[in-house]
Amino acid sequence: MAIRDEIHARLTAAFAPDVLQIQDDSEKHRGHGGWREGGETHFNVTIRAPSLASMTRIARHRAVHQALGDLTTRIHALSLDIG
């Protein structure tokens, strides 16, 4: 399964988000640290979920990272826009 699809599945299962957008921006980082052929190294994620709304910013980030688990070690960069 593609990493993008795994991110989608794990975040959907954990938070049942109203909004979930996952952008693979790997190609923008070609030649930079962490980039590899085939992409799936740099992601931007926008997520909106009622279960995240009452958390502090740090708690939201921790919750998303926990939901992603080992995926965070398989990618180089993850930008989060959480609400």
Buried (B, 14 or more C-beta within 10 A) or exposed (E): EEBBEBBBEBBBEBBEBEEBEBEBEBEEBEEEEEBEEEBBBBBBBBBBBEEBEEBEEEEBBEBBEEBBEEBEEEBBBBEBEBE
